[in-house]
Amino acid sequence: MKQLLLALSLALGASMGLGACAVTSGQSTVGQYVDDATITTRVKARFADDPQVNAMRIKVETLNGVVELSGFAVSDEEKERAAQIARQVPEVNQVRNAILVRPPNN
């Protein structure tokens, strides 16, 4: 929980530092931008807490409640687990799983 609060504080602090007009394309309000940043932070925090998902290899982006996952997983199970975790986060409307499976080199 402390990780989530710290990550959320950092994300909100960074977004507020960009100024009130820092709404990205496709987001209608600053509030929506903050909501999306919160969703992204929650997904990443849950990845960090899950032993099956490597949070460092998977990128999370959120726009209007739609979470897009990209990056690399070492197995289909990791890819699917990442999507499952993202779907369980409150206020996520949809998950687009663009993670590529790249098994580790032996």
NORPECOR-V88960 format. One record per helix or strand. SS is the DSSP state (H for helix, E for strand). FROM is the first residue (numbers start at 1). TO is the last residue. If there is no record, write none. Layout:
# NORPECOR-V88960
SS_FROM_TO ; SS_FROM_TO
This chain:
# NORPECOR-V88960
H_2_17 ; H_30_49 ; E_58_63 ; E_66_73 ; H_76_87 ; E_94_97 ; E_100_101
